[in-house]
């Protein structure tokens, strides 16, 4: 498994695979061809169908600046090495901001963990009598603790910016920012349950709206799902006063969940649907909640399993190719679901039948079976039936 720095990447929204990945690919091309006088980038697959709404062309041009770059959206080619394919030099944007050069020999990722599955992580922790987060500090890069605190501080800044900003998001949908409205509504509510729901949703909307506006976010595990984990942690920190080290430990455990999915499946909506993005984010957040509660590893695993299992089959159908409808609202619902999953697991962990690893494998198989119309092409679902 790779470093958690590959799960948590700090960068620009609105999409890790459509903005951060292509930007990285363009930067790589710029370094390889320093004597070029102009560029031509061809976008295929999901990048072609939803690249405009995801600001792919803007990200590529900015990365290649000051030289001119012609952008071509090729929506016809189907024989692609990956659903997110960037030519003509040939890069695949494989999710989470990562890229892979098409045609290059397969090189294994730089793994820092000697584990292949979550069950192996649990077994190791159980044999040594340690919590799961201790595995991160043992095997990951030496500065991972400081990096996780940086991640947490960035997440908080994203939410604060989102809560402080009103207006309309960019693009033809004219979607109003709603985080401030939800926060105001929370202040009017006396019921504890409703107050929790409105606050969690306000924080998720804040982060997701910042992402949709192209602001700085943390992939968790992607930009499109970057509101779930921050919102959950932000709410629980405010409610119970958790310190930075406790939050970092929770991020460490959540990161192991995300790394497991990346190792054995995918976090790319173009490859496996929104279940790969929001589903994984919900599982990560549920695991983080359990770690904050000092729950044992079996409860953490069960919470992650519940969270992902009940997102199976979730399609990726962004209206107009923009990470706005249904993406922002979906982050808020997922944050609430993460807390509910943790609550269920805390009570019912001893009765579970299905492992997290089994659900990860199921998610990936399901994603492969989903029509490409429902894998971030905006050709099906809400994107087909609702026109801006």
HELIX and SHEET records of a PDB file:
HELIX    1   1 UNK A    4  UNK A    6  5                                   3    
HELIX    2   2 UNK A   16  UNK A   20  3                                   5    
HELIX    3   3 UNK A   21  UNK A   32  1                                  12    
HELIX    4   4 UNK A   45  UNK A   50  1                                   6    
HELIX    5   5 UNK A   56  UNK A   64  1                                   9    
HELIX    6   6 UNK A  118  UNK A  128  1                                  11    
HELIX    7   7 UNK A  132  UNK A  139  1                                   8    
HELIX    8   8 UNK A  144  UNK A  164  1                                  21    
HELIX    9   9 UNK A  179  UNK A  187  1                                   9    
HELIX   10  10 UNK A  192  UNK A  212  1                                  21    
HELIX   11  11 UNK A  228  UNK A  240  1                                  13    
HELIX   12  12 UNK A  244  UNK A  264  1                                  21    
HELIX   13  13 UNK A  269  UNK A  272  1                                   4    
HELIX   14  14 UNK A  274  UNK A  274  1                                   1    
HELIX   15  15 UNK A  275  UNK A  279  3                                   5    
HELIX   16  16 UNK A  280  UNK A  292  1                                  13    
HELIX   17  17 UNK A  297  UNK A  309  1                                  13    
HELIX   18  18 UNK A  319  UNK A  321  5                                   3    
HELIX   19  19 UNK A  327  UNK A  348  1                                  22    
HELIX   20  20 UNK A  349  UNK A  351  5                                   3    
HELIX   21  21 UNK A  356  UNK A  369  1                                  14    
HELIX   22  22 UNK A  372  UNK A  374  5                                   3    
HELIX   23  23 UNK A  382  UNK A  385  1                                   4    
SHEET    1   A 2 UNK A  10  UNK A  12  0                                        
SHEET    2   A 2 UNK A 216  UNK A 218 -1                                        
SHEET    1   B 5 UNK A  69  UNK A  74  0                                        
SHEET    2   B 5 UNK A  39  UNK A  44  1                                        
SHEET    3   B 5 UNK A  84  UNK A  87 -1                                        
SHEET    4   B 5 UNK A  91  UNK A  95 -1                                        
SHEET    5   B 5 UNK A  98  UNK A 101 -1                                        
END                                                                             
